[in-house]
């Protein structure tokens, strides 16, 4: 499997657009809650894949603290024609119920049902500071 994950971000939609609506290295991977437990505000799962050739089936899931699967995307067929081409993907999640704020959530990316990348992100209550 030659696909490469060029970038990945998990970020609250309001925060993303308030910070210019562009990906850049300083963006924190975080999702905001109004209260805990509660439904997270809409957030984006953005990523870019490249490959030297071929097609793969991409899927991703969100795991809470302790590894419990709390969300799973539908599979998506990707056609990755060249290493220079980056297939940019973005999904918006608007209804995820979260039990608790934590800095130990993960989005796990799979290609052809094999885990290829894992990204840690924070879920925090909107009016509280980020975890240190």
C-alpha positions as CSV (number, residue, x, y, z in Angstrom):
1,X,0.0,0.0,0.0
2,X,1.7,3.1,-1.2
3,X,-0.7,5.9,-0.1
4,X,0.7,8.6,2.1
5,X,-1.3,10.7,4.6
6,X,0.1,14.2,3.8
7,X,-1.8,16.0,6.6
8,X,-4.8,15.5,8.9
9,X,-6.7,17.9,11.2
10,X,-9.6,17.6,13.5
11,X,-10.9,21.1,14.4
12,X,-14.1,22.8,15.5
13,X,-15.8,24.4,12.5
14,X,-16.3,27.8,14.1
15,X,-12.7,27.9,15.3
16,X,-11.4,26.9,11.9
17,X,-13.2,29.7,10.1
18,X,-12.5,32.3,12.8
19,X,-8.7,31.5,12.2
20,X,-9.0,32.2,8.5
21,X,-10.5,29.0,7.1
22,X,-7.1,27.7,5.9
23,X,-5.0,24.8,7.1
24,X,-1.7,25.8,8.7
25,X,0.6,24.1,11.2
26,X,-0.5,26.3,14.2
27,X,-4.1,25.0,14.2
28,X,-4.9,23.0,17.3
29,X,-6.6,19.7,16.9
30,X,-9.6,20.3,19.1
31,X,-13.4,19.9,19.3
32,X,-15.6,22.1,21.5
33,X,-18.5,21.2,23.8
34,X,-21.0,23.5,25.4
35,X,-21.2,21.2,28.4
36,X,-20.2,17.8,29.4
37,X,-21.6,15.3,28.7
38,X,-23.0,16.7,25.6
39,X,-23.1,17.0,21.8
40,X,-20.0,18.4,20.3
41,X,-20.2,21.5,18.1
42,X,-19.8,20.8,14.4
43,X,-16.3,19.9,13.6
44,X,-14.2,19.0,10.6
45,X,-12.0,16.0,9.8
46,X,-9.7,17.1,7.1
47,X,-6.9,15.1,5.4
48,X,-4.9,14.8,2.3
49,X,-3.7,11.6,0.7
50,X,-1.3,11.0,-2.1
51,X,0.1,7.9,-3.9
52,X,2.2,6.9,-6.8
53,X,-0.8,5.0,-8.3
54,X,-3.9,3.1,-7.6
55,X,-7.2,3.1,-5.8
56,X,-7.8,2.4,-2.1
57,X,-10.8,2.4,0.2
58,X,-10.5,5.0,3.0
59,X,-12.4,4.9,6.2
60,X,-11.9,6.6,9.6
61,X,-13.2,6.3,13.1
62,X,-13.1,8.3,16.3
63,X,-12.0,6.6,19.5
64,X,-12.6,8.1,22.9
65,X,-10.4,7.8,25.9
66,X,-9.7,4.1,26.6
67,X,-10.1,3.2,22.9
68,X,-13.9,3.0,22.8
69,X,-15.2,3.6,19.2
70,X,-17.7,6.5,19.3
71,X,-18.0,7.3,15.5
72,X,-17.2,5.6,12.2
73,X,-17.3,7.1,8.8
74,X,-18.6,5.3,5.7
75,X,-16.0,3.8,3.4
76,X,-14.9,6.0,0.5
77,X,-13.1,4.8,-2.7
78,X,-10.1,7.0,-3.5
79,X,-8.3,7.1,-6.9
80,X,-4.8,8.5,-6.3
81,X,-3.2,9.0,-9.7
82,X,0.2,10.5,-8.8
83,X,2.5,11.3,-5.9
84,X,2.3,15.0,-6.8
85,X,-1.5,15.0,-6.6
86,X,-3.0,15.4,-3.1
87,X,-6.6,14.2,-2.7
88,X,-8.0,16.6,-0.2
89,X,-11.0,15.3,1.8
90,X,-13.2,17.0,4.4
91,X,-16.0,15.6,6.5
92,X,-18.2,17.6,8.9
93,X,-19.6,15.9,12.0
94,X,-22.4,17.8,13.7
95,X,-24.0,15.3,16.1
96,X,-21.4,13.5,18.1
97,X,-22.3,12.8,21.7
98,X,-19.3,13.0,24.0
99,X,-19.3,11.8,27.6
100,X,-16.3,13.9,28.9
101,X,-13.7,16.4,27.9
102,X,-10.2,14.9,27.5
103,X,-7.0,15.4,25.5
104,X,-7.0,11.7,24.7
105,X,-9.4,11.3,21.7
106,X,-8.1,9.8,18.4
107,X,-9.1,9.7,14.8
108,X,-7.9,6.5,13.2
109,X,-7.5,6.3,9.4
110,X,-7.6,3.0,7.6
111,X,-6.9,2.2,3.9
112,X,-8.3,-1.1,2.6
113,X,-9.2,-2.0,6.2
114,X,-5.7,-1.6,7.5
115,X,-4.8,1.1,10.1
116,X,-2.3,3.5,8.5
117,X,-2.5,6.6,10.7
118,X,-3.7,7.9,14.1
119,X,-4.2,11.5,15.2
120,X,-4.7,12.6,18.8
121,X,-7.0,15.5,19.5
122,X,-8.6,17.3,22.4
123,X,-12.3,17.6,23.3
124,X,-12.9,20.5,25.7
125,X,-15.7,22.5,27.2
126,X,-15.8,25.8,25.2
127,X,-15.3,28.2,28.1
128,X,-12.5,26.2,29.7
129,X,-8.8,26.5,28.8
130,X,-7.1,23.8,26.8
131,X,-5.5,20.9,28.7
132,X,-1.8,21.4,29.6
